[in-house]
């Protein structure tokens, strides 16, 4: 074998290697892309579920806070109206 034949043979092997390497990179790229899409989907589902739970918890807390506020509002309202009514009755009797 002379140098030109060795060079041609090396070029053939290098081109085959390059083709195989390119094919494997393409397969790996497709595999990574597929896994990223799956990961994005799972993360999206978890975030949607988590945000929904947080919304429910916030709504429950706001509802409880509103209930407490109304209860105290009526307590203070009654605490104001009863003495005022007593004062009005006392003034009318004078």
Phi, psi and omega in degrees: 000130178263179186297321182293322177293320178295319179296316179297318179296319178296320178297320178297313179296320179294321179293321176297316179299317179298318179297315179297318180296317179297318179297317180294321177297320179295316178297317180295319179298317178295320179296316179295318179299316179297316180293324178294321178296317178297317180297317178299319179295316179295316179297318179299316179296316180295320180293318179298315179296315180296316179295323178296318179296320179294319178299317179296316180297317179295318179298319178296316180295318178295321178297316178296319179296319179296318177300313179298319180298316178296320179299312180292328177299313180292324178298312180290326177297314178295322178295337178270318185291319184298309177296325179296318178296319177298319178295318179296319178296318180296321180290325180292324181287342181289000000 
